[in-house]
Amino acid sequence: MGPIRQEVLSGVRTEAQFAVLCEALSLFPEIEILPVDYLEAARLYNLCRSKGIQGSGTDLLICAVAIRVEVPVFTVDGDFVNYSKVIPVPLHGY
């Protein structure tokens, strides 16, 4: 989905690397973000926060979409492990 592509592509140092990475990412289907996902992300944010887990809006949007489409999140970001203690976000390899 768009926020993941943006995060992966942000900080790429050269145009050539950017182009190669864009091509590689184009192999993955685009998952549409629906209006309901933004509402669910806000609910998940509030739920996590009520349990003492701070998250970013973008991370919880990713979680909301992953839950809706039942696709695990592939990440090395420990924040997602923390989220999964409170919300039913599927994580790859966990």
LINTA-V367004 format. One record per backbone hydrogen bond with DSSP energy under -0.5 kcal/mol. NH is the residue of the N-H (numbers start at 0). CO is the residue of the C=O. If there is no record, write none. Layout:
# LINTA-V367004
nh->[NH:NH]
co->[CO:CO]
This chain:
# LINTA-V367004
nh->[3:4:5:6:7:8:9:11:17:18:19:20:21:22:23:24:25:26:27:31:33:36:37:37:38:39:40:41:42:43:44:45:46:47:48:49:50:50:51:52:53:59:60:61:62:63:64:65:66:67:68:69:70:72:73:74:77:79:80:81:82:83:84:84:85:86:88:91:93]
co->[0:0:1:2:3:4:5:8:13:14:15:16:17:18:19:20:21:23:24:29:31:33:33:34:34:35:36:37:38:39:40:41:42:43:44:45:46:47:48:47:51:55:56:57:58:59:60:61:62:63:64:65:65:89:71:72:75:76:76:77:78:79:80:81:82:82:86:72:90]
